[in-house]
Amino acid sequence: IILQCPNKMPSGMIKADDRKLCPPSRCRMKLSMESSIHHFELYTEGFSVPAPSTYTSVEA
């Protein structure tokens, strides 16, 4: 099963498009004050998970 997983994963970046869930890239943070503020808020306040959904952290 573990060997099948990489073959079934889509190519490209695997990251949610929702900017409220994912931090901005380091390059974008250095160039945009808005991205720096968003990064700060995301890590200090966190995010809320909608009621029917669940959240599990995975260490890469």
C-alpha distance matrix in Angstrom:
0.0 3.8 5.5 5.1 6.5 9.6 10.4 10.6 12.6 16.3 18.6 21.2 21.7 19.5 22.2 24.1 27.4 29.3 31.6 32.1 28.5 27.9 30.4 32.3 31.6 33.7 35.8 36.6 37.5 40.1 41.6 41.8 43.4 41.8 38.3 39.5 40.7 37.5 35.5 38.0 37.9 34.1 33.9 37.1 36.8 33.0 31.9 31.9 29.0 30.3 30.7 28.0 25.3 23.5 22.7 20.3 20.7 17.9 19.2 18.2
3.8 0.0 3.8 5.5 5.4 7.7 9.6 10.5 11.6 15.3 17.0 19.3 19.5 17.5 20.2 22.6 25.9 27.9 29.8 30.4 26.8 25.8 28.0 29.7 28.8 30.7 32.8 33.8 34.7 37.1 38.8 39.2 40.8 39.4 35.8 36.8 38.3 35.2 33.0 35.5 35.6 31.9 31.5 34.7 34.7 31.1 30.2 30.7 28.2 29.8 30.6 28.3 25.2 23.1 21.7 19.0 18.7 15.6 16.2 14.9
5.5 3.8 0.0 3.8 5.6 6.4 7.5 9.6 11.1 14.6 15.8 18.5 19.4 18.0 21.2 23.8 26.9 29.2 31.1 32.1 28.6 27.3 29.4 30.7 29.5 31.3 33.1 34.3 35.5 37.6 39.2 39.8 41.8 40.5 36.9 38.0 39.7 36.7 34.6 37.3 37.6 33.9 33.6 37.0 37.2 33.6 32.7 33.3 30.9 32.4 33.5 31.0 28.0 26.1 24.7 22.1 21.6 18.3 18.6 16.7
5.1 5.5 3.8 0.0 3.8 5.8 5.4 6.5 8.9 12.4 14.3 17.3 18.5 16.9 20.1 22.4 25.3 27.7 30.0 31.1 27.7 26.7 29.1 30.4 29.4 31.7 33.3 34.1 35.5 37.9 39.2 39.5 41.6 40.0 36.5 38.0 39.5 36.3 34.5 37.3 37.4 33.7 33.8 37.2 37.0 33.3 32.0 32.4 29.7 30.8 31.8 29.1 26.3 24.8 23.9 21.7 21.7 18.8 19.8 17.9
6.5 5.4 5.6 3.8 0.0 3.8 5.4 5.3 6.3 10.1 12.2 14.8 15.4 13.4 16.5 18.7 21.8 24.1 26.3 27.3 23.9 22.9 25.4 26.8 26.0 28.3 30.1 30.7 32.1 34.5 35.8 36.1 38.0 36.3 32.9 34.3 35.8 32.5 30.7 33.6 33.6 29.9 30.0 33.4 33.2 29.5 28.3 28.7 26.1 27.5 28.7 26.2 23.1 21.6 20.4 18.3 18.2 15.4 16.5 14.8
9.6 7.7 6.4 5.8 3.8 0.0 3.8 5.5 5.2 8.5 9.5 12.1 13.1 12.0 15.5 18.2 21.0 23.7 25.6 27.1 23.8 22.2 24.3 25.2 24.0 26.2 27.6 28.6 30.1 32.3 33.6 34.1 36.3 34.9 31.4 32.9 34.6 31.6 29.7 32.7 33.1 29.4 29.6 33.2 33.3 29.7 28.7 29.6 27.3 28.9 30.5 28.3 25.0 23.6 22.0 19.9 19.2 16.1 16.5 14.0
10.4 9.6 7.5 5.4 5.4 3.8 0.0 3.8 5.7 8.2 9.4 12.8 14.7 13.9 17.5 20.0 22.4 25.4 27.5 29.2 26.2 24.7 26.9 27.6 26.4 28.8 29.9 30.7 32.6 34.8 35.7 36.2 38.6 37.1 33.7 35.5 37.2 34.1 32.4 35.6 35.9 32.3 32.7 36.3 36.2 32.6 31.3 32.0 29.6 30.7 32.3 29.8 26.7 25.7 24.5 22.8 22.4 19.5 20.3 17.8
10.6 10.5 9.6 6.5 5.3 5.5 3.8 0.0 3.8 6.4 9.1 12.4 14.0 12.5 15.9 17.8 20.2 23.0 25.5 27.0 24.1 23.0 25.7 26.6 25.8 28.6 29.8 30.1 32.0 34.5 35.2 35.4 37.6 35.7 32.5 34.5 35.9 32.6 31.3 34.4 34.3 30.7 31.4 34.9 34.4 30.8 29.1 29.5 26.9 27.7 29.2 26.5 23.7 23.0 22.2 20.8 21.0 18.6 20.0 17.9
12.6 11.6 11.1 8.9 6.3 5.2 5.7 3.8 0.0 3.8 6.5 9.2 10.3 8.8 12.2 14.4 16.9 19.7 22.0 23.7 20.7 19.5 22.0 22.8 22.0 24.8 26.0 26.4 28.2 30.7 31.5 31.6 33.8 32.0 28.7 30.7 32.2 28.9 27.6 30.8 30.8 27.2 28.0 31.5 31.2 27.6 26.1 26.8 24.4 25.5 27.4 25.1 22.0 21.2 20.0 18.8 18.5 16.1 17.4 15.2
16.3 15.3 14.6 12.4 10.1 8.5 8.2 6.4 3.8 0.0 3.8 6.6 8.4 7.8 11.2 13.2 14.9 18.2 20.5 22.6 20.1 18.7 21.1 21.4 20.6 23.7 24.4 24.5 26.7 29.2 29.5 29.7 32.1 30.2 27.1 29.4 31.0 27.7 26.7 30.2 30.1 26.7 27.9 31.5 31.1 27.7 26.0 26.9 24.7 25.6 27.8 25.6 22.6 22.4 21.2 20.5 20.2 18.1 19.3 17.0
18.6 17.0 15.8 14.3 12.2 9.5 9.4 9.1 6.5 3.8 0.0 3.8 6.9 8.0 11.5 14.1 15.4 18.9 20.7 23.2 20.9 18.8 20.7 20.4 19.1 21.9 22.2 22.7 25.1 27.2 27.5 28.1 30.8 29.3 26.1 28.4 30.3 27.3 26.2 29.8 30.1 26.9 28.0 31.7 31.7 28.5 27.1 28.5 26.7 27.9 30.4 28.5 25.3 25.0 23.4 22.5 21.6 19.4 19.9 17.1
21.2 19.3 18.5 17.3 14.8 12.1 12.8 12.4 9.2 6.6 3.8 0.0 3.8 6.4 9.3 12.2 13.0 16.6 17.9 20.7 18.6 16.2 17.7 17.0 15.5 18.3 18.5 18.9 21.5 23.5 23.7 24.3 27.1 25.8 22.5 24.9 27.0 24.1 23.0 26.6 27.2 24.2 25.4 29.0 29.2 26.2 25.1 26.8 25.5 26.9 29.7 28.3 25.0 24.6 22.7 22.0 20.8 18.8 19.1 16.2
21.7 19.5 19.4 18.5 15.4 13.1 14.7 14.0 10.3 8.4 6.9 3.8 0.0 3.8 5.9 9.2 10.3 13.6 14.6 17.3 15.1 12.5 14.0 13.6 12.4 15.3 16.0 16.2 18.4 20.8 21.3 21.6 24.2 22.7 19.4 21.5 23.5 20.6 19.3 23.0 23.5 20.4 21.6 25.3 25.5 22.5 21.5 23.4 22.4 24.1 27.0 26.0 22.6 22.0 19.8 19.2 17.8 16.0 16.3 13.8
19.5 17.5 18.0 16.9 13.4 12.0 13.9 12.5 8.8 7.8 8.0 6.4 3.8 0.0 3.8 7.0 9.3 12.2 13.8 15.8 13.1 11.1 13.4 14.1 13.6 16.7 18.1 18.0 19.6 22.4 23.2 23.0 25.1 23.3 20.0 22.0 23.5 20.3 19.0 22.4 22.5 19.2 20.3 23.9 23.7 20.5 19.2 20.7 19.3 21.0 23.7 22.5 19.1 18.4 16.3 15.8 14.7 13.1 14.1 12.1
22.2 20.2 21.2 20.1 16.5 15.5 17.5 15.9 12.2 11.2 11.5 9.3 5.9 3.8 0.0 3.8 6.4 8.8 10.1 12.1 9.5 7.5 10.1 11.1 11.5 14.8 16.5 15.8 17.1 20.2 20.9 20.3 22.1 20.0 16.8 18.9 20.1 16.7 15.7 19.1 19.0 15.6 17.1 20.6 20.3 17.1 15.8 17.5 16.4 18.3 21.4 20.6 17.2 16.7 14.4 14.5 13.4 12.7 13.9 12.7
24.1 22.6 23.8 22.4 18.7 18.2 20.0 17.8 14.4 13.2 14.1 12.2 9.2 7.0 3.8 0.0 3.8 5.5 7.8 9.4 7.2 6.7 10.1 11.3 12.8 16.4 18.0 16.5 17.6 21.0 21.4 20.2 21.6 19.0 16.2 18.6 19.2 15.5 15.2 18.5 17.6 14.4 16.5 19.7 18.7 15.6 13.6 14.9 13.8 15.2 18.5 17.9 14.7 14.9 13.2 14.2 13.8 14.1 15.9 15.4
27.4 25.9 26.9 25.3 21.8 21.0 22.4 20.2 16.9 14.9 15.4 13.0 10.3 9.3 6.4 3.8 0.0 3.8 6.1 8.8 8.2 7.6 10.3 10.5 12.3 16.1 17.0 14.9 16.4 19.9 19.6 18.1 19.7 16.9 14.6 17.5 18.0 14.4 14.9 18.3 17.4 14.7 17.4 20.4 19.3 16.7 14.6 16.1 15.4 16.4 19.9 19.6 16.9 17.6 16.2 17.6 17.2 17.7 19.3 18.6
29.3 27.9 29.2 27.7 24.1 23.7 25.4 23.0 19.7 18.2 18.9 16.6 13.6 12.2 8.8 5.5 3.8 0.0 3.8 5.4 5.6 6.6 9.5 10.5 13.2 16.7 18.0 15.5 16.3 20.0 19.8 17.7 18.6 15.5 13.5 16.2 15.9 12.2 13.2 16.2 14.7 12.2 15.2 17.7 16.2 13.8 11.4 12.8 12.6 13.5 17.2 17.5 15.0 16.0 14.7 16.7 16.6 17.9 19.7 19.7
31.6 29.8 31.1 30.0 26.3 25.6 27.5 25.5 22.0 20.5 20.7 17.9 14.6 13.8 10.1 7.8 6.1 3.8 0.0 3.8 5.4 5.3 6.8 7.4 10.7 13.9 15.3 12.5 12.8 16.6 16.5 14.2 14.9 11.8 9.8 12.5 12.2 8.6 9.8 12.9 11.6 9.5 12.8 15.2 14.2 12.3 10.8 13.1 13.9 15.4 19.2 20.1 17.5 18.1 16.3 18.0 17.2 18.6 19.8 19.9
32.1 30.4 32.1 31.1 27.3 27.1 29.2 27.0 23.7 22.6 23.2 20.7 17.3 15.8 12.1 9.4 8.8 5.4 3.8 0.0 3.8 6.0 7.7 9.6 13.2 15.9 17.8 15.2 14.6 18.4 18.8 16.2 16.0 12.8 11.2 13.1 11.9 8.2 9.5 11.7 9.6 7.3 10.8 12.8 11.0 9.2 7.2 9.4 10.8 12.5 16.3 17.8 15.4 15.9 14.2 16.4 15.9 17.9 19.5 20.2
28.5 26.8 28.6 27.7 23.9 23.8 26.2 24.1 20.7 20.1 20.9 18.6 15.1 13.1 9.5 7.2 8.2 5.6 5.4 3.8 0.0 3.8 6.8 9.7 12.7 15.4 17.8 15.9 15.4 19.2 20.1 18.0 18.2 15.4 13.0 14.6 14.0 10.3 10.2 12.6 11.0 7.7 10.3 12.9 11.5 8.6 6.7 9.0 9.5 11.9 15.5 16.5 13.5 13.3 11.1 12.9 12.3 14.2 15.8 16.7
27.9 25.8 27.3 26.7 22.9 22.2 24.7 23.0 19.5 18.7 18.8 16.2 12.5 11.1 7.5 6.7 7.6 6.6 5.3 6.0 3.8 0.0 3.8 6.5 9.1 11.9 14.3 12.8 12.6 16.2 17.3 15.8 16.5 14.2 11.2 12.8 13.2 9.7 8.8 11.9 11.5 8.2 10.2 13.5 13.2 10.5 9.8 12.5 13.1 15.6 19.1 19.8 16.6 16.0 13.3 14.2 12.7 13.7 14.6 14.7
30.4 28.0 29.4 29.1 25.4 24.3 26.9 25.7 22.0 21.1 20.7 17.7 14.0 13.4 10.1 10.1 10.3 9.5 6.8 7.7 6.8 3.8 0.0 3.8 6.6 8.7 11.4 10.0 9.1 12.7 14.2 12.9 13.5 11.8 8.3 9.4 10.4 7.5 5.6 9.1 9.7 7.0 8.5 11.9 12.6 10.7 11.2 14.5 15.8 18.6 22.1 23.1 20.0 19.2 16.2 16.7 14.6 15.4 15.5 15.5
32.3 29.7 30.7 30.4 26.8 25.2 27.6 26.6 22.8 21.4 20.4 17.0 13.6 14.1 11.1 11.3 10.5 10.5 7.4 9.6 9.7 6.5 3.8 0.0 3.8 6.5 8.2 6.3 6.3 9.9 10.8 9.8 11.2 9.9 6.2 8.0 10.0 7.7 6.5 10.3 11.5 9.8 11.4 14.5 15.4 14.1 14.5 17.8 19.1 21.5 25.1 26.1 23.0 22.5 19.7 20.2 18.1 18.4 18.2 17.5
31.6 28.8 29.5 29.4 26.0 24.0 26.4 25.8 22.0 20.6 19.1 15.5 12.4 13.6 11.5 12.8 12.3 13.2 10.7 13.2 12.7 9.1 6.6 3.8 0.0 3.8 5.4 5.2 6.2 8.8 10.1 10.5 12.6 12.2 8.5 9.8 12.7 11.1 9.3 12.8 14.6 13.0 13.8 17.1 18.5 17.1 17.7 21.0 22.0 24.6 28.2 28.8 25.5 24.8 21.8 21.7 19.1 18.8 17.9 16.6
33.7 30.7 31.3 31.7 28.3 26.2 28.8 28.6 24.8 23.7 21.9 18.3 15.3 16.7 14.8 16.4 16.1 16.7 13.9 15.9 15.4 11.9 8.7 6.5 3.8 0.0 3.8 5.5 5.0 6.4 8.9 10.1 12.0 12.7 9.2 9.1 12.6 12.0 9.6 12.4 15.1 14.0 14.0 17.1 19.2 18.2 19.5 23.1 24.5 27.3 30.8 31.7 28.4 27.3 24.1 23.7 20.8 20.3 18.9 17.6
35.8 32.8 33.1 33.3 30.1 27.6 29.9 29.8 26.0 24.4 22.2 18.5 16.0 18.1 16.5 18.0 17.0 18.0 15.3 17.8 17.8 14.3 11.4 8.2 5.4 3.8 0.0 3.8 5.4 5.3 6.5 8.8 11.6 12.7 9.7 10.3 14.0 13.7 12.1 15.0 17.6 16.9 17.3 20.2 22.1 21.3 22.4 25.9 27.2 29.7 33.3 34.1 30.9 30.1 27.1 26.9 24.1 23.5 22.2 20.5
36.6 33.8 34.3 34.1 30.7 28.6 30.7 30.1 26.4 24.5 22.7 18.9 16.2 18.0 15.8 16.5 14.9 15.5 12.5 15.2 15.9 12.8 10.0 6.3 5.2 5.5 3.8 0.0 3.8 5.4 5.2 5.9 9.0 9.4 6.5 8.2 11.5 11.0 10.3 13.4 15.4 15.0 16.2 18.8 20.3 19.7 20.4 23.7 25.2 27.5 31.2 32.1 29.1 28.8 26.0 26.3 23.9 23.9 23.0 21.7
37.5 34.7 35.5 35.5 32.1 30.1 32.6 32.0 28.2 26.7 25.1 21.5 18.4 19.6 17.1 17.6 16.4 16.3 12.8 14.6 15.4 12.6 9.1 6.3 6.2 5.0 5.4 3.8 0.0 3.8 5.5 5.4 7.0 7.9 5.0 4.9 8.6 8.9 7.7 10.1 12.7 12.8 13.5 15.8 17.7 17.5 18.8 22.4 24.3 26.9 30.5 31.8 28.9 28.3 25.3 25.6 23.1 23.4 22.4 21.6
40.1 37.1 37.6 37.9 34.5 32.3 34.8 34.5 30.7 29.2 27.2 23.5 20.8 22.4 20.2 21.0 19.9 20.0 16.6 18.4 19.2 16.2 12.7 9.9 8.8 6.4 5.3 5.4 3.8 0.0 3.8 5.9 7.6 10.0 8.1 7.3 11.0 12.2 10.9 12.7 15.7 16.1 16.5 18.5 20.7 20.9 22.4 26.1 28.1 30.7 34.3 35.6 32.6 31.9 28.9 29.0 26.2 26.2 24.9 23.8
41.6 38.8 39.2 39.2 35.8 33.6 35.7 35.2 31.5 29.5 27.5 23.7 21.3 23.2 20.9 21.4 19.6 19.8 16.5 18.8 20.1 17.3 14.2 10.8 10.1 8.9 6.5 5.2 5.5 3.8 0.0 3.8 6.8 9.1 8.1 8.6 11.8 12.8 12.7 14.7 17.1 17.7 18.8 20.7 22.4 22.6 23.7 27.2 29.1 31.3 35.0 36.3 33.5 33.2 30.4 30.8 28.4 28.5 27.4 26.3
41.8 39.2 39.8 39.5 36.1 34.1 36.2 35.4 31.6 29.7 28.1 24.3 21.6 23.0 20.3 20.2 18.1 17.7 14.2 16.2 18.0 15.8 12.9 9.8 10.5 10.1 8.8 5.9 5.4 5.9 3.8 0.0 3.8 5.3 5.3 6.5 8.8 10.0 10.8 12.6 14.5 15.5 17.0 18.6 19.9 20.3 21.2 24.5 26.7 28.7 32.4 33.9 31.3 31.3 28.7 29.6 27.4 28.0 27.4 26.7
43.4 40.8 41.8 41.6 38.0 36.3 38.6 37.6 33.8 32.1 30.8 27.1 24.2 25.1 22.1 21.6 19.7 18.6 14.9 16.0 18.2 16.5 13.5 11.2 12.6 12.0 11.6 9.0 7.0 7.6 6.8 3.8 0.0 3.8 5.4 5.0 6.2 8.6 9.8 10.6 12.4 14.2 15.6 16.5 17.9 18.9 20.2 23.5 26.0 28.1 31.8 33.7 31.3 31.2 28.7 29.7 27.6 28.6 28.0 27.8
41.8 39.4 40.5 40.0 36.3 34.9 37.1 35.7 32.0 30.2 29.3 25.8 22.7 23.3 20.0 19.0 16.9 15.5 11.8 12.8 15.4 14.2 11.8 9.9 12.2 12.7 12.7 9.4 7.9 10.0 9.1 5.3 3.8 0.0 3.8 5.4 5.1 6.2 8.6 9.9 10.6 12.2 14.4 15.4 16.0 16.8 17.5 20.5 23.0 24.8 28.5 30.4 28.1 28.4 26.1 27.5 25.8 27.1 27.0 26.9
38.3 35.8 36.9 36.5 32.9 31.4 33.7 32.5 28.7 27.1 26.1 22.5 19.4 20.0 16.8 16.2 14.6 13.5 9.8 11.2 13.0 11.2 8.3 6.2 8.5 9.2 9.7 6.5 5.0 8.1 8.1 5.3 5.4 3.8 0.0 3.8 5.4 5.0 6.1 8.6 9.8 10.4 12.4 14.2 15.1 15.2 16.0 19.3 21.5 23.6 27.3 28.9 26.3 26.2 23.7 24.7 22.8 23.7 23.5 23.2
39.5 36.8 38.0 38.0 34.3 32.9 35.5 34.5 30.7 29.4 28.4 24.9 21.5 22.0 18.9 18.6 17.5 16.2 12.5 13.1 14.6 12.8 9.4 8.0 9.8 9.1 10.3 8.2 4.9 7.3 8.6 6.5 5.0 5.4 3.8 0.0 3.8 5.4 5.1 6.2 8.7 9.9 10.9 12.3 14.0 14.7 16.3 19.9 22.4 25.0 28.5 30.4 27.7 27.2 24.4 25.2 22.9 24.0 23.3 23.3
40.7 38.3 39.7 39.5 35.8 34.6 37.2 35.9 32.2 31.0 30.3 27.0 23.5 23.5 20.1 19.2 18.0 15.9 12.2 11.9 14.0 13.2 10.4 10.0 12.7 12.6 14.0 11.5 8.6 11.0 11.8 8.8 6.2 5.1 5.4 3.8 0.0 3.8 5.4 5.1 6.1 8.5 10.1 10.5 11.6 13.0 14.5 17.9 20.8 23.1 26.6 28.8 26.5 26.2 23.7 24.9 23.1 24.7 24.5 25.0
37.5 35.2 36.7 36.3 32.5 31.6 34.1 32.6 28.9 27.7 27.3 24.1 20.6 20.3 16.7 15.5 14.4 12.2 8.6 8.2 10.3 9.7 7.5 7.7 11.1 12.0 13.7 11.0 8.9 12.2 12.8 10.0 8.6 6.2 5.0 5.4 3.8 0.0 3.8 5.5 5.1 6.0 8.7 9.9 10.3 10.7 11.6 14.9 17.5 19.8 23.3 25.3 23.0 22.8 20.4 21.8 20.2 21.8 22.0 22.6
35.5 33.0 34.6 34.5 30.7 29.7 32.4 31.3 27.6 26.7 26.2 23.0 19.3 19.0 15.7 15.2 14.9 13.2 9.8 9.5 10.2 8.8 5.6 6.5 9.3 9.6 12.1 10.3 7.7 10.9 12.7 10.8 9.8 8.6 6.1 5.1 5.4 3.8 0.0 3.8 5.5 5.2 6.3 8.6 10.1 10.0 11.7 15.4 17.8 20.6 24.0 25.9 23.1 22.3 19.5 20.2 18.0 19.4 19.1 19.6
38.0 35.5 37.3 37.3 33.6 32.7 35.6 34.4 30.8 30.2 29.8 26.6 23.0 22.4 19.1 18.5 18.3 16.2 12.9 11.7 12.6 11.9 9.1 10.3 12.8 12.4 15.0 13.4 10.1 12.7 14.7 12.6 10.6 9.9 8.6 6.2 5.1 5.5 3.8 0.0 3.8 5.5 5.5 6.0 8.3 9.5 12.1 15.7 18.6 21.6 24.7 27.0 24.4 23.5 20.7 21.5 19.4 21.1 20.7 21.7
37.9 35.6 37.6 37.4 33.6 33.1 35.9 34.3 30.8 30.1 30.1 27.2 23.5 22.5 19.0 17.6 17.4 14.7 11.6 9.6 11.0 11.5 9.7 11.5 14.6 15.1 17.6 15.4 12.7 15.7 17.1 14.5 12.4 10.6 9.8 8.7 6.1 5.1 5.5 3.8 0.0 3.8 5.5 5.2 5.5 7.2 9.2 12.6 15.8 18.5 21.6 24.1 21.9 21.3 18.9 20.3 18.8 21.0 21.3 22.7
34.1 31.9 33.9 33.7 29.9 29.4 32.3 30.7 27.2 26.7 26.9 24.2 20.4 19.2 15.6 14.4 14.7 12.2 9.5 7.3 7.7 8.2 7.0 9.8 13.0 14.0 16.9 15.0 12.8 16.1 17.7 15.5 14.2 12.2 10.4 9.9 8.5 6.0 5.2 5.5 3.8 0.0 3.8 5.7 5.6 4.9 6.7 10.5 13.2 16.2 19.3 21.5 18.9 18.1 15.5 16.7 15.1 17.4 17.9 19.2
33.9 31.5 33.6 33.8 30.0 29.6 32.7 31.4 28.0 27.9 28.0 25.4 21.6 20.3 17.1 16.5 17.4 15.2 12.8 10.8 10.3 10.2 8.5 11.4 13.8 14.0 17.3 16.2 13.5 16.5 18.8 17.0 15.6 14.4 12.4 10.9 10.1 8.7 6.3 5.5 5.5 3.8 0.0 3.8 5.9 5.4 8.6 12.3 14.9 18.3 21.1 23.2 20.5 19.0 16.0 16.5 14.4 16.4 16.3 18.0
37.1 34.7 37.0 37.2 33.4 33.2 36.3 34.9 31.5 31.5 31.7 29.0 25.3 23.9 20.6 19.7 20.4 17.7 15.2 12.8 12.9 13.5 11.9 14.5 17.1 17.1 20.2 18.8 15.8 18.5 20.7 18.6 16.5 15.4 14.2 12.3 10.5 9.9 8.6 6.0 5.2 5.7 3.8 0.0 3.8 5.8 9.4 12.6 15.8 19.0 21.5 24.1 21.8 20.5 17.8 18.6 16.9 19.4 19.4 21.4
36.8 34.7 37.2 37.0 33.2 33.3 36.2 34.4 31.2 31.1 31.7 29.2 25.5 23.7 20.3 18.7 19.3 16.2 14.2 11.0 11.5 13.2 12.6 15.4 18.5 19.2 22.1 20.3 17.7 20.7 22.4 19.9 17.9 16.0 15.1 14.0 11.6 10.3 10.1 8.3 5.5 5.6 5.9 3.8 0.0 3.8 6.6 9.3 12.8 15.7 18.2 21.0 19.1 18.2 16.0 17.6 16.6 19.5 20.3 22.5
33.0 31.1 33.6 33.3 29.5 29.7 32.6 30.8 27.6 27.7 28.5 26.2 22.5 20.5 17.1 15.6 16.7 13.8 12.3 9.2 8.6 10.5 10.7 14.1 17.1 18.2 21.3 19.7 17.5 20.9 22.6 20.3 18.9 16.8 15.2 14.7 13.0 10.7 10.0 9.5 7.2 4.9 5.4 5.8 3.8 0.0 3.8 7.0 9.9 13.3 15.9 18.3 16.0 14.8 12.4 13.9 13.0 16.0 17.1 19.3
31.9 30.2 32.7 32.0 28.3 28.7 31.3 29.1 26.1 26.0 27.1 25.1 21.5 19.2 15.8 13.6 14.6 11.4 10.8 7.2 6.7 9.8 11.2 14.5 17.7 19.5 22.4 20.4 18.8 22.4 23.7 21.2 20.2 17.5 16.0 16.3 14.5 11.6 11.7 12.1 9.2 6.7 8.6 9.4 6.6 3.8 0.0 3.8 6.6 9.7 12.7 15.0 12.8 12.3 10.5 12.9 12.8 16.0 17.8 19.9
31.9 30.7 33.3 32.4 28.7 29.6 32.0 29.5 26.8 26.9 28.5 26.8 23.4 20.7 17.5 14.9 16.1 12.8 13.1 9.4 9.0 12.5 14.5 17.8 21.0 23.1 25.9 23.7 22.4 26.1 27.2 24.5 23.5 20.5 19.3 19.9 17.9 14.9 15.4 15.7 12.6 10.5 12.3 12.6 9.3 7.0 3.8 0.0 3.8 6.5 9.1 11.8 10.2 10.3 9.6 12.7 13.7 17.1 19.5 21.8
29.0 28.2 30.9 29.7 26.1 27.3 29.6 26.9 24.4 24.7 26.7 25.5 22.4 19.3 16.4 13.8 15.4 12.6 13.9 10.8 9.5 13.1 15.8 19.1 22.0 24.5 27.2 25.2 24.3 28.1 29.1 26.7 26.0 23.0 21.5 22.4 20.8 17.5 17.8 18.6 15.8 13.2 14.9 15.8 12.8 9.9 6.6 3.8 0.0 3.8 6.5 8.4 6.4 6.8 7.0 10.6 12.5 15.8 18.7 21.0
30.3 29.8 32.4 30.8 27.5 28.9 30.7 27.7 25.5 25.6 27.9 26.9 24.1 21.0 18.3 15.2 16.4 13.5 15.4 12.5 11.9 15.6 18.6 21.5 24.6 27.3 29.7 27.5 26.9 30.7 31.3 28.7 28.1 24.8 23.6 25.0 23.1 19.8 20.6 21.6 18.5 16.2 18.3 19.0 15.7 13.3 9.7 6.5 3.8 0.0 3.8 5.9 5.5 7.9 9.5 13.3 15.7 18.9 22.0 24.1
30.7 30.6 33.5 31.8 28.7 30.5 32.3 29.2 27.4 27.8 30.4 29.7 27.0 23.7 21.4 18.5 19.9 17.2 19.2 16.3 15.5 19.1 22.1 25.1 28.2 30.8 33.3 31.2 30.5 34.3 35.0 32.4 31.8 28.5 27.3 28.5 26.6 23.3 24.0 24.7 21.6 19.3 21.1 21.5 18.2 15.9 12.7 9.1 6.5 3.8 0.0 3.8 5.6 7.9 10.6 14.2 17.1 20.4 23.7 26.0
28.0 28.3 31.0 29.1 26.2 28.3 29.8 26.5 25.1 25.6 28.5 28.3 26.0 22.5 20.6 17.9 19.6 17.5 20.1 17.8 16.5 19.8 23.1 26.1 28.8 31.7 34.1 32.1 31.8 35.6 36.3 33.9 33.7 30.4 28.9 30.4 28.8 25.3 25.9 27.0 24.1 21.5 23.2 24.1 21.0 18.3 15.0 11.8 8.4 5.9 3.8 0.0 3.8 6.9 10.4 13.7 17.0 19.8 23.4 25.5
25.3 25.2 28.0 26.3 23.1 25.0 26.7 23.7 22.0 22.6 25.3 25.0 22.6 19.1 17.2 14.7 16.9 15.0 17.5 15.4 13.5 16.6 20.0 23.0 25.5 28.4 30.9 29.1 28.9 32.6 33.5 31.3 31.3 28.1 26.3 27.7 26.5 23.0 23.1 24.4 21.9 18.9 20.5 21.8 19.1 16.0 12.8 10.2 6.4 5.5 5.6 3.8 0.0 3.8 6.9 10.3 13.5 16.1 19.7 21.7
23.5 23.1 26.1 24.8 21.6 23.6 25.7 23.0 21.2 22.4 25.0 24.6 22.0 18.4 16.7 14.9 17.6 16.0 18.1 15.9 13.3 16.0 19.2 22.5 24.8 27.3 30.1 28.8 28.3 31.9 33.2 31.3 31.2 28.4 26.2 27.2 26.2 22.8 22.3 23.5 21.3 18.1 19.0 20.5 18.2 14.8 12.3 10.3 6.8 7.9 7.9 6.9 3.8 0.0 3.8 6.8 10.2 13.1 16.6 19.0
22.7 21.7 24.7 23.9 20.4 22.0 24.5 22.2 20.0 21.2 23.4 22.7 19.8 16.3 14.4 13.2 16.2 14.7 16.3 14.2 11.1 13.3 16.2 19.7 21.8 24.1 27.1 26.0 25.3 28.9 30.4 28.7 28.7 26.1 23.7 24.4 23.7 20.4 19.5 20.7 18.9 15.5 16.0 17.8 16.0 12.4 10.5 9.6 7.0 9.5 10.6 10.4 6.9 3.8 0.0 3.8 6.7 9.8 13.2 15.6
20.3 19.0 22.1 21.7 18.3 19.9 22.8 20.8 18.8 20.5 22.5 22.0 19.2 15.8 14.5 14.2 17.6 16.7 18.0 16.4 12.9 14.2 16.7 20.2 21.7 23.7 26.9 26.3 25.6 29.0 30.8 29.6 29.7 27.5 24.7 25.2 24.9 21.8 20.2 21.5 20.3 16.7 16.5 18.6 17.6 13.9 12.9 12.7 10.6 13.3 14.2 13.7 10.3 6.8 3.8 0.0 3.8 6.5 10.0 12.8
20.7 18.7 21.6 21.7 18.2 19.2 22.4 21.0 18.5 20.2 21.6 20.8 17.8 14.7 13.4 13.8 17.2 16.6 17.2 15.9 12.3 12.7 14.6 18.1 19.1 20.8 24.1 23.9 23.1 26.2 28.4 27.4 27.6 25.8 22.8 22.9 23.1 20.2 18.0 19.4 18.8 15.1 14.4 16.9 16.6 13.0 12.8 13.7 12.5 15.7 17.1 17.0 13.5 10.2 6.7 3.8 0.0 3.8 6.7 9.7
17.9 15.6 18.3 18.8 15.4 16.1 19.5 18.6 16.1 18.1 19.4 18.8 16.0 13.1 12.7 14.1 17.7 17.9 18.6 17.9 14.2 13.7 15.4 18.4 18.8 20.3 23.5 23.9 23.4 26.2 28.5 28.0 28.6 27.1 23.7 24.0 24.7 21.8 19.4 21.1 21.0 17.4 16.4 19.4 19.5 16.0 16.0 17.1 15.8 18.9 20.4 19.8 16.1 13.1 9.8 6.5 3.8 0.0 3.8 6.3
19.2 16.2 18.6 19.8 16.5 16.5 20.3 20.0 17.4 19.3 19.9 19.1 16.3 14.1 13.9 15.9 19.3 19.7 19.8 19.5 15.8 14.6 15.5 18.2 17.9 18.9 22.2 23.0 22.4 24.9 27.4 27.4 28.0 27.0 23.5 23.3 24.5 22.0 19.1 20.7 21.3 17.9 16.3 19.4 20.3 17.1 17.8 19.5 18.7 22.0 23.7 23.4 19.7 16.6 13.2 10.0 6.7 3.8 0.0 3.8
18.2 14.9 16.7 17.9 14.8 14.0 17.8 17.9 15.2 17.0 17.1 16.2 13.8 12.1 12.7 15.4 18.6 19.7 19.9 20.2 16.7 14.7 15.5 17.5 16.6 17.6 20.5 21.7 21.6 23.8 26.3 26.7 27.8 26.9 23.2 23.3 25.0 22.6 19.6 21.7 22.7 19.2 18.0 21.4 22.5 19.3 19.9 21.8 21.0 24.1 26.0 25.5 21.7 19.0 15.6 12.8 9.7 6.3 3.8 0.0
